[in-house]
């Protein structure tokens, strides 16, 4: 999560961080419901390692940080920003 000056707002949450497990479960349930509402019997599994649950975790647990976010990038993208 970067601010408008491309500075990190907080330490990065890497793929192995499972703190957003409950958010991932909600994403999975909503996605599965959406598929089933279209007659599709598949399920969609979102893990805590995905970016979307981590963003939702920040919104819910660190709203003061989320207010400052301008860009959400993956670690390798941030390295490219720094090297430019």
KOLTIDREN-255083 format. One record per atom (N, C-alpha, C, O): residue number from 1; y negated, z, x negated; residue in one letter; atom name. Coordinates in steps of 0.2 Angstrom, whole numbers. Example, Ala and Ser with C-alpha at 12.3 -4.5 7.8 and 13.67 -1.06 7.14 Angstrom:
<atoms>
> 1,28,39,-66,A,N
> 1,22,39,-62,A,CA
> 1,16,39,-66,A,C
> 1,17,42,-71,A,O
> 2,11,35,-64,S,N
> 2,5,36,-68,S,CA
> 2,0,39,-64,S,C
> 2,-6,40,-67,S,O
</atoms>
This chain:
<atoms>
> 1,6,0,-4,X,N
> 1,0,0,0,X,CA
> 1,-6,0,-4,X,C
> 1,-7,4,-9,X,O
> 2,-10,-5,-4,X,N
> 2,-16,-6,-8,X,CA
> 2,-22,-6,-3,X,C
> 2,-22,-7,2,X,O
> 3,-28,-3,-6,X,N
> 3,-34,-3,-3,X,CA
> 3,-38,-10,-4,X,C
> 3,-35,-15,-7,X,O
> 4,-44,-11,-1,X,N
> 4,-47,-17,-2,X,CA
> 4,-49,-19,-9,X,C
> 4,-50,-25,-10,X,O
> 5,-49,-14,-14,X,N
> 5,-50,-16,-21,X,CA
> 5,-43,-17,-24,X,C
> 5,-43,-17,-31,X,O
> 6,-38,-18,-21,X,N
> 6,-31,-19,-24,X,CA
> 6,-29,-13,-28,X,C
> 6,-25,-14,-32,X,O
> 7,-31,-7,-26,X,N
> 7,-29,-1,-29,X,CA
> 7,-24,2,-25,X,C
> 7,-24,3,-19,X,O
> 8,-18,5,-28,X,N
> 8,-13,9,-24,X,CA
> 8,-16,15,-21,X,C
> 8,-20,18,-24,X,O
> 9,-14,16,-15,X,N
> 9,-16,21,-11,X,CA
> 9,-12,27,-12,X,C
> 9,-14,33,-11,X,O
> 10,-6,26,-13,X,N
> 10,-1,31,-14,X,CA
> 10,5,29,-19,X,C
> 10,5,23,-20,X,O
> 11,9,33,-21,X,N
> 11,15,31,-25,X,CA
> 11,19,26,-20,X,C
> 11,20,27,-14,X,O
> 12,22,21,-23,X,N
> 12,26,16,-19,X,CA
> 12,33,20,-17,X,C
> 12,36,24,-20,X,O
> 13,34,17,-11,X,N
> 13,41,19,-8,X,CA
> 13,46,13,-10,X,C
> 13,45,8,-7,X,O
> 14,51,15,-14,X,N
> 14,55,9,-16,X,CA
> 14,61,8,-11,X,C
> 14,62,12,-6,X,O
> 15,65,3,-12,X,N
> 15,70,1,-8,X,CA
> 15,75,7,-6,X,C
> 15,78,8,-1,X,O
> 16,76,11,-11,X,N
> 16,81,17,-11,X,CA
> 16,78,23,-7,X,C
> 16,82,28,-6,X,O
> 17,72,23,-5,X,N
> 17,69,29,-2,X,CA
> 17,72,29,5,X,C
> 17,71,24,9,X,O
> 18,75,34,8,X,N
> 18,78,34,15,X,CA
> 18,73,39,19,X,C
> 18,76,40,25,X,O
> 19,68,40,17,X,N
> 19,63,45,21,X,CA
> 19,62,42,28,X,C
> 19,60,45,33,X,O
> 20,62,35,28,X,N
> 20,60,31,35,X,CA
> 20,66,30,39,X,C
> 20,66,25,43,X,O
> 21,72,34,38,X,N
> 21,78,33,42,X,CA
> 21,77,33,49,X,C
> 21,79,28,53,X,O
> 22,73,37,52,X,N
> 22,72,38,59,X,CA
> 22,68,32,62,X,C
> 22,69,29,67,X,O
> 23,63,30,58,X,N
> 23,59,24,60,X,CA
> 23,64,17,60,X,C
> 23,63,13,64,X,O
> 24,68,17,55,X,N
> 24,73,11,54,X,CA
> 24,78,11,61,X,C
> 24,79,6,63,X,O
> 25,80,17,63,X,N
> 25,84,17,69,X,CA
> 25,81,15,75,X,C
> 25,83,12,79,X,O
> 26,74,17,75,X,N
> 26,70,14,81,X,CA
> 26,69,7,81,X,C
> 26,70,4,86,X,O
> 27,68,4,75,X,N
> 27,67,-3,74,X,CA
> 27,74,-7,76,X,C
> 27,74,-12,80,X,O
> 28,80,-4,74,X,N
> 28,86,-7,76,X,CA
> 28,87,-7,83,X,C
> 28,90,-12,86,X,O
> 29,86,-1,86,X,N
> 29,87,-1,94,X,CA
> 29,82,-6,97,X,C
> 29,85,-9,102,X,O
> 30,76,-6,95,X,N
> 30,72,-11,99,X,CA
> 30,74,-18,98,X,C
> 30,73,-22,102,X,O
> 31,76,-20,92,X,N
> 31,78,-27,90,X,CA
> 31,84,-28,94,X,C
> 31,85,-34,97,X,O
> 32,89,-24,94,X,N
> 32,95,-25,98,X,CA
> 32,94,-25,106,X,C
> 32,97,-30,109,X,O
> 33,89,-21,108,X,N
> 33,87,-22,115,X,CA
> 33,84,-29,117,X,C
> 33,86,-32,122,X,O
> 34,80,-31,112,X,N
> 34,77,-38,113,X,CA
> 34,82,-43,113,X,C
> 34,82,-48,117,X,O
> 35,87,-43,108,X,N
> 35,92,-48,108,X,CA
> 35,96,-48,115,X,C
> 35,98,-53,118,X,O
> 36,98,-42,117,X,N
> 36,102,-41,123,X,CA
> 36,99,-44,129,X,C
> 36,102,-46,134,X,O
> 37,92,-43,129,X,N
> 37,88,-45,135,X,CA
> 37,88,-52,136,X,C
> 37,87,-55,141,X,O
> 38,90,-56,130,X,N
> 38,90,-63,130,X,CA
> 38,97,-65,131,X,C
> 38,99,-71,130,X,O
> 39,102,-61,133,X,N
> 39,109,-63,134,X,CA
> 39,113,-63,127,X,C
> 39,118,-66,127,X,O
> 40,110,-61,122,X,N
> 40,113,-61,115,X,CA
> 40,117,-54,114,X,C
> 40,113,-49,114,X,O
> 41,123,-54,113,X,N
> 41,127,-48,112,X,CA
> 41,127,-45,105,X,C
> 41,130,-40,104,X,O
> 42,123,-48,101,X,N
> 42,123,-45,94,X,CA
> 42,119,-39,93,X,C
> 42,114,-38,98,X,O
> 43,119,-36,88,X,N
> 43,115,-30,86,X,CA
> 43,111,-32,80,X,C
> 43,114,-36,76,X,O
> 44,106,-29,79,X,N
> 44,102,-30,73,X,CA
> 44,101,-23,69,X,C
> 44,98,-18,72,X,O
> 45,103,-23,63,X,N
> 45,102,-17,59,X,CA
> 45,97,-17,54,X,C
> 45,97,-21,50,X,O
> 46,92,-12,55,X,N
> 46,87,-12,50,X,CA
> 46,88,-5,46,X,C
> 46,89,0,49,X,O
> 47,88,-6,40,X,N
> 47,89,0,36,X,CA
> 47,82,3,33,X,C
> 47,77,0,34,X,O
> 48,82,9,31,X,N
> 48,76,12,29,X,CA
> 48,73,9,23,X,C
> 48,68,10,21,X,O
> 49,77,5,19,X,N
> 49,75,1,13,X,CA
> 49,70,-5,15,X,C
> 49,67,-7,11,X,O
> 50,70,-7,21,X,N
> 50,66,-12,23,X,CA
> 50,59,-10,23,X,C
> 50,57,-4,24,X,O
> 51,54,-15,23,X,N
> 51,47,-13,23,X,CA
> 51,44,-10,29,X,C
> 51,40,-6,29,X,O
> 52,46,-13,35,X,N
> 52,43,-11,41,X,CA
> 52,44,-4,43,X,C
> 52,39,-1,45,X,O
> 53,50,-1,42,X,N
> 53,51,6,43,X,CA
> 53,47,10,39,X,C
> 53,44,16,41,X,O
> 54,46,8,33,X,N
> 54,41,12,28,X,CA
> 54,34,12,30,X,C
> 54,30,17,30,X,O
> 55,32,6,33,X,N
> 55,25,5,36,X,CA
> 55,24,10,42,X,C
> 55,19,14,42,X,O
> 56,29,10,46,X,N
> 56,29,14,52,X,CA
> 56,29,22,50,X,C
> 56,25,26,53,X,O
> 57,33,23,45,X,N
> 57,33,30,42,X,CA
> 57,26,32,40,X,C
> 57,24,38,41,X,O
> 58,23,28,36,X,N
> 58,16,30,34,X,CA
> 58,11,30,40,X,C
> 58,7,35,40,X,O
> 59,11,26,44,X,N
> 59,7,27,50,X,CA
> 59,8,33,54,X,C
> 59,3,36,56,X,O
> 60,14,35,54,X,N
> 60,16,42,58,X,CA
> 60,15,48,54,X,C
> 60,13,53,56,X,O
> 61,16,47,47,X,N
> 61,16,53,43,X,CA
> 61,10,54,38,X,C
> 61,8,59,36,X,O
> 62,6,48,37,X,N
> 62,0,49,33,X,CA
> 62,-5,44,36,X,C
> 62,-7,39,32,X,O
> 63,-7,46,42,X,N
> 63,-12,42,45,X,CA
> 63,-19,41,41,X,C
> 63,-22,36,41,X,O
> 64,-21,46,37,X,N
> 64,-27,45,33,X,CA
> 64,-26,40,27,X,C
> 64,-31,37,26,X,O
> 65,-20,39,25,X,N
> 65,-18,34,20,X,CA
> 65,-18,27,23,X,C
> 65,-21,22,21,X,O
> 66,-15,27,29,X,N
> 66,-14,21,33,X,CA
> 66,-21,18,34,X,C
> 66,-22,12,34,X,O
> 67,-26,22,36,X,N
> 67,-33,19,38,X,CA
> 67,-36,16,32,X,C
> 67,-40,11,33,X,O
> 68,-34,17,26,X,N
> 68,-36,14,20,X,CA
> 68,-33,8,18,X,C
> 68,-35,4,13,X,O
> 69,-27,7,21,X,N
> 69,-23,1,19,X,CA
> 69,-26,-6,21,X,C
> 69,-28,-7,26,X,O
> 70,-26,-10,16,X,N
> 70,-29,-17,17,X,CA
> 70,-23,-22,16,X,C
> 70,-22,-27,19,X,O
> 71,-19,-20,11,X,N
> 71,-13,-25,9,X,CA
> 71,-7,-20,9,X,C
> 71,-7,-15,6,X,O
> 72,-1,-23,11,X,N
> 72,6,-20,10,X,CA
> 72,9,-25,6,X,C
> 72,11,-31,8,X,O
> 73,11,-23,0,X,N
> 73,15,-28,-5,X,CA
> 73,21,-24,-7,X,C
> 73,21,-18,-8,X,O
> 74,26,-28,-10,X,N
> 74,31,-26,-13,X,CA
> 74,30,-24,-20,X,C
> 74,25,-27,-23,X,O
> 75,34,-20,-24,X,N
> 75,32,-19,-31,X,CA
> 75,31,-25,-35,X,C
> 75,27,-25,-39,X,O
> 76,36,-30,-34,X,N
> 76,35,-35,-39,X,CA
> 76,29,-39,-37,X,C
> 76,26,-43,-42,X,O
> 77,26,-39,-31,X,N
> 77,20,-43,-30,X,CA
> 77,14,-39,-33,X,C
> 77,9,-42,-35,X,O
> 78,15,-32,-33,X,N
> 78,9,-28,-36,X,CA
> 78,9,-30,-43,X,C
> 78,3,-31,-46,X,O
> 79,14,-31,-47,X,N
> 79,14,-32,-54,X,CA
> 79,11,-39,-55,X,C
> 79,7,-40,-60,X,O
> 80,12,-44,-50,X,N
> 80,9,-50,-51,X,CA
> 80,1,-50,-50,X,C
> 80,-2,-53,-53,X,O
> 81,-1,-45,-46,X,N
> 81,-8,-44,-45,X,CA
> 81,-11,-41,-51,X,C
> 81,-16,-44,-53,X,O
> 82,-8,-37,-54,X,N
> 82,-10,-33,-60,X,CA
> 82,-11,-38,-66,X,C
> 82,-15,-38,-70,X,O
> 83,-6,-43,-66,X,N
> 83,-5,-48,-72,X,CA
> 83,-10,-54,-71,X,C
> 83,-11,-58,-75,X,O
> 84,-13,-55,-65,X,N
> 84,-17,-61,-64,X,CA
> 84,-23,-61,-68,X,C
> 84,-27,-66,-67,X,O
</atoms>
